[in-house]
Amino acid sequence: MGTPQGLNSEIDVEALLELKYLLINGTGRAQLGLMVQGVARVPQEGSVYGTVLHIVTAAGTITLDGTIVTFSTTIANIFAEAGFRVSSTRRALLGSYAVLGFFNTVKGFGSLETTYAYGGYIRVMYDFALHPFWRKIEVLADNSTAVSQWQENVWPEGSTNEVKTYFCRSYEKASTGIAGFNASSVISYTYGGIDAIGDTLARRFELVVSQPSRKDGKSEALRIDYWDSPDGNMPLKFEFQHPDIGE
């Protein structure tokens, strides 16, 4: 069957006609494998790309919206018993997971992670295993602190899908940034997977930075949890924890 490939709801249906097995890997030992019987792309208002992908299996239909997995309640017990986190509505997977597919024939799937310098510029491309169809790019000029940053789609070779850029911004790579945040103060920045705020699905991120304490001047860890909409366009919730301030 070859090496499994990351799946996203924007993969061409023509390529998905070769999809034979679906494999979902969660945290720890949570895994679920299913034989695929059919696929369908369906318009859905409010979805990440305007359409979702239905994958028909013997256990039931699994839906991909971007990389978010939802399903009918009849499959919920299978996911829960396999060790996955299931939403309170029993219609969606929560936490970090990877959706992979085994294809009879695969053309043009792959990823690229590159850092190179050319013409006085340094270009860094970041590819993420859990989101194989997204890439972050940063460009920095020599002898400059100005950084250009954006995200873009990554499609299989030969795909006719348009490559679009998102979250474009420019900033100064200064030694001290806004509110004292700088690269040296960042302890960790983690994608926590899919979460639920009430009945609303959201992406969750965790940022931990080192900040001086107002009590004794020693460095303390400030943790910021951030939730946004699955398409990344709308903040939904913030939480922070600090030894001086609390939550």
Secondary structure as UniProt FT lines:
FT   STRAND          5..6
FT   TURN            9..10
FT   HELIX           13..16
FT   TURN            17..18
FT   STRAND          19..25
FT   TURN            28..29
FT   STRAND          31..43
FT   TURN            45..46
FT   STRAND          51..57
FT   TURN            58..59
FT   STRAND          60..65
FT   TURN            66..67
FT   STRAND          68..71
FT   HELIX           73..82
FT   STRAND          85..86
FT   TURN            88..89
FT   STRAND          92..95
FT   STRAND          98..103
FT   STRAND          115..118
FT   TURN            119..120
FT   STRAND          121..128
FT   TURN            129..130
FT   STRAND          131..141
FT   TURN            142..143
FT   STRAND          146..153
FT   TURN            157..158
FT   STRAND          165..172
FT   HELIX           178..180
FT   HELIX           183..185
FT   STRAND          186..197
FT   TURN            198..199
FT   STRAND          200..212
FT   TURN            214..216
FT   STRAND          219..228
FT   TURN            230..231
FT   STRAND          235..242
FT   TURN            243..245
//
